């Protein structure tokens, strides 16, 4: 039943992703200079977070290989914009290290760069210190701190 609900949430997120990369929206009043999010970004993000909640409440539940691949496909799809942040974070476990190459490929995207660093740190993915090192000087403190922690642990 839980895996069926996860499949439903994956389908919701997949359906919400537009067919083209939309331009950023203008900054919003409460977005600290960042573009406002589209409604589809919220929907995708919410689906990923709902999956996280299901998995955290059902520790014995294991994602199938097909579900893992669907999560990765959403996580690396730039058309999903910031909605994919929650999908990147779903992979922040050592058991998903095989996806680290796909996750690191997203580090140059400012929509998800901090989530990439955090996820690689949680994955214990060892091979990316040279790529992550520049983020130790990032203007956003939480990203900078995650990058420093990664370098401290894995260089």
ROPA-895286 format. One record per residue (C-alpha): residue number from 1; residue in three letters; chain; y, x, z. Coordinates in Angstrom, 3 decimals. Last residue first. Layout:
# ROPA-895286
pos code unit v u w
NUM ALA A Y X Z
...
This chain:
# ROPA-895286
pos code unit v u w
155 UNK A 15.172 39.373 1.675
154 UNK A 13.403 36.181 2.728
153 UNK A 14.521 35.075 6.178
152 UNK A 18.060 36.492 6.380
151 UNK A 18.696 35.675 2.709
150 UNK A 17.575 32.064 3.242
149 UNK A 19.632 31.756 6.425
148 UNK A 22.693 33.104 4.612
147 UNK A 22.141 30.577 1.817
146 UNK A 21.815 27.725 4.301
145 UNK A 25.042 28.857 6.017
144 UNK A 27.006 29.060 2.746
143 UNK A 25.770 25.610 1.726
142 UNK A 26.775 24.158 5.111
141 UNK A 30.161 25.915 4.991
140 UNK A 31.353 24.809 1.555
139 UNK A 33.391 27.589 -0.096
138 UNK A 30.235 29.511 -1.028
137 UNK A 30.099 33.184 -0.025
136 UNK A 26.406 33.205 0.951
135 UNK A 25.957 31.284 -2.325
134 UNK A 26.114 34.588 -4.217
133 UNK A 22.827 35.617 -2.491
132 UNK A 20.828 32.634 -3.806
131 UNK A 19.911 34.133 -7.179
130 UNK A 19.080 37.574 -5.791
129 UNK A 17.140 36.042 -2.891
128 UNK A 14.996 33.848 -5.156
127 UNK A 11.411 35.020 -4.811
126 UNK A 10.356 33.870 -1.365
125 UNK A 9.952 30.114 -1.569
124 UNK A 9.570 29.147 2.080
123 UNK A 9.649 25.527 0.942
122 UNK A 12.278 24.813 3.625
121 UNK A 14.519 27.608 2.322
120 UNK A 13.920 26.509 -1.268
119 UNK A 14.903 22.967 -0.280
118 UNK A 18.109 24.069 1.451
117 UNK A 19.188 26.226 -1.499
116 UNK A 18.463 23.436 -3.983
115 UNK A 20.232 20.862 -1.813
114 UNK A 23.286 23.102 -1.746
113 UNK A 23.352 23.403 -5.538
112 UNK A 22.807 19.688 -6.219
111 UNK A 25.923 18.242 -7.872
110 UNK A 27.313 21.759 -8.391
109 UNK A 24.617 22.419 -10.997
108 UNK A 23.959 26.173 -11.209
107 UNK A 21.088 25.872 -8.741
106 UNK A 19.078 23.453 -10.911
105 UNK A 16.610 26.003 -12.295
104 UNK A 15.787 26.897 -8.692
103 UNK A 14.024 23.523 -8.365
102 UNK A 11.829 24.015 -11.434
101 UNK A 10.775 27.451 -10.282
100 UNK A 10.162 26.170 -6.745
99 UNK A 7.726 23.479 -7.919
98 UNK A 4.588 25.415 -6.950
97 UNK A 6.113 25.744 -3.482
96 UNK A 5.362 22.057 -2.815
95 UNK A 2.991 22.611 0.134
94 UNK A 5.699 24.711 1.810
93 UNK A 7.863 21.621 2.207
92 UNK A 11.343 20.784 0.907
91 UNK A 10.160 18.737 -2.078
90 UNK A 11.653 15.455 -0.863
89 UNK A 15.011 17.277 -0.678
88 UNK A 15.145 17.576 -4.459
87 UNK A 14.505 13.840 -4.706
86 UNK A 17.297 13.072 -2.219
85 UNK A 19.758 15.128 -4.263
84 UNK A 18.669 13.410 -7.476
83 UNK A 21.299 10.702 -7.182
82 UNK A 23.948 13.385 -7.522
81 UNK A 23.684 13.391 -11.338
80 UNK A 20.673 11.370 -12.601
79 UNK A 21.462 12.586 -16.158
78 UNK A 20.874 16.140 -14.857
77 UNK A 17.115 15.452 -14.637
76 UNK A 15.601 18.149 -12.423
75 UNK A 14.916 16.045 -9.344
74 UNK A 13.787 13.039 -11.405
73 UNK A 11.079 15.069 -13.152
72 UNK A 10.157 16.712 -9.856
71 UNK A 9.620 13.314 -8.208
70 UNK A 7.524 12.134 -11.168
69 UNK A 5.401 15.291 -10.919
68 UNK A 4.802 14.709 -7.222
67 UNK A 3.840 11.100 -7.922
66 UNK A 1.336 12.196 -10.601
65 UNK A -0.150 14.796 -8.236
64 UNK A -0.630 12.056 -5.669
63 UNK A 1.603 11.966 -2.625
62 UNK A -0.208 12.185 0.681
61 UNK A 0.155 9.627 3.471
60 UNK A -1.150 10.930 6.801
59 UNK A 2.371 11.297 8.231
58 UNK A 3.245 7.652 7.635
57 UNK A 6.713 7.170 9.139
56 UNK A 8.041 10.384 7.597
55 UNK A 6.467 9.542 4.234
54 UNK A 7.925 6.051 4.116
53 UNK A 11.336 7.345 5.190
52 UNK A 11.335 10.070 2.533
51 UNK A 10.440 7.474 -0.105
50 UNK A 13.392 5.380 1.077
49 UNK A 15.593 8.465 0.739
48 UNK A 14.484 8.978 -2.827
47 UNK A 15.133 5.340 -3.704
46 UNK A 18.542 5.457 -2.008
45 UNK A 19.557 8.497 -4.065
44 UNK A 18.552 6.760 -7.293
43 UNK A 20.471 3.603 -6.396
42 UNK A 23.539 5.538 -5.250
41 UNK A 23.549 7.540 -8.468
40 UNK A 23.168 4.296 -10.473
39 UNK A 26.291 2.885 -8.795
38 UNK A 28.304 5.869 -10.069
37 UNK A 29.494 8.344 -7.492
36 UNK A 33.136 9.201 -7.011
35 UNK A 34.109 12.641 -8.185
34 UNK A 34.654 15.305 -5.534
33 UNK A 38.172 15.907 -4.191
32 UNK A 37.162 15.231 -0.617
31 UNK A 35.339 12.003 -1.550
30 UNK A 37.239 9.484 0.607
29 UNK A 40.034 8.429 -1.775
28 UNK A 37.864 8.988 -4.801
27 UNK A 37.885 11.742 -7.359
26 UNK A 37.686 10.550 -10.952
25 UNK A 34.226 9.838 -12.374
24 UNK A 32.231 12.650 -13.874
23 UNK A 31.217 12.185 -17.482
22 UNK A 27.883 10.487 -18.229
21 UNK A 24.868 12.492 -19.322
20 UNK A 22.879 10.242 -21.619
19 UNK A 19.925 7.876 -21.324
18 UNK A 21.016 6.676 -17.879
17 UNK A 18.746 7.093 -14.843
16 UNK A 18.306 3.730 -13.093
15 UNK A 14.868 3.074 -14.616
14 UNK A 13.477 6.308 -13.200
13 UNK A 14.874 5.519 -9.757
12 UNK A 13.409 2.011 -9.671
11 UNK A 10.079 3.307 -11.035
10 UNK A 9.939 5.941 -8.290
9 UNK A 10.627 3.227 -5.724
8 UNK A 7.763 1.114 -7.083
7 UNK A 5.417 4.102 -7.070
6 UNK A 6.391 4.772 -3.442
5 UNK A 5.634 1.130 -2.635
4 UNK A 2.214 1.472 -4.253
3 UNK A 1.616 4.671 -2.277
2 UNK A 2.427 2.772 0.899
1 UNK A 0.000 0.000 0.000
